[in-house]
Amino acid sequence: MQLKTIEKLCCPFDKSDLNLQVLVKDTAQNIIEGILSCTVCQRNYPIVYGVPIMAPDEYRQIQLEQPIVEKWKLEHDLADVKLLP
């Protein structure tokens, strides 16, 4: 996912701006893995294979997202990342 595309995204819950934490980029500086965070509602949205997972809460599959975040915590020394508040 290109950085200029990410800059146009907002939190689907409260429409606030998102902070980006880049974990992996490719040679063209596209974001392959990362976390989008909303400082207002405290939700986190992972970017997996260049695709942000930003479904509304009732459609999110946390049991599929959490193992990816747990792997990132080990590989990138991340602090505790909760996907939902």
Summary of the structure (lengths in Angstrom):
residues: 85
radius of gyration: 12.1
end to end distance: 25.4
largest distance: 35.4
contacts: 222
relative contact order: 0.19
helix: 26%
strand: 29%
